[in-house]
Structures are given as C-alpha cells and as structure tokens.
Amino acid sequence: MEVSNKQVIYRDCITGFPKETDFVLNTIAISLKVPDESNGVLVKNLYLSCDPYMRILMRKVQDNNIFTS
C-alpha cells in the first residue's frame, strides 16, 4: 500500500533565524510495507520541531568544532 508522504528539507545552510523560504516541502509516495526480513518499524510523525539545537546543525561549519560561534 502506498501513501502520500510530506518531506521538509532545508535548501542550504541557514544563517540567522530560519525562515519558511529556507525550506522546501516535497510530497512523495511511499510504501507502508516493512520488509519481512527487517526488524524495523514504521513511525508516523505528527509534528515537526526545529528547536534551537537544530540551528547549530543546519549552519555551515567553518572549522572542526560545530559548537563555536
């Protein structure tokens, strides 16, 4: 069985406060069947949260330490 799935993808490294234009919303079809040989599970997310820690991960890294400003 295939269902419609929405993806929120960021376009590029984000500078400053994230804006709606920093993201792309894609809709694709996915299969709900988990392979028989897999121990995996299928999870449905109801909400997407971009907390402040995620902003560190979305910015361009200029050196080896992502936690420097």
C-alpha positions, 0 to 999 in steps of 0.5 A, a space after each residue: 500500500 502506498 501513501 502520500 508522504 510530506 518531506 521538509 528539507 532545508 535548501 542550504 545552510 541557514 544563517 540567522 533565524 530560519 525562515 519558511 523560504 529556507 525550506 522546501 516541502 516535497 510530497 512523495 509516495 511511499 510504501 507502508 510495507 516493512 520488509 519481512 526480513 527487517 526488524 524495523 518499524 514504521 513511525 508516523 510523525 505528527 509534528 515537526 520541531 526545529 528547536 534551537 539545537 537544530 540551528 547549530 546543525 543546519 549552519 555551515 561549519 567553518 572549522 572542526 568544532 560545530 559548537 563555536 560561534 
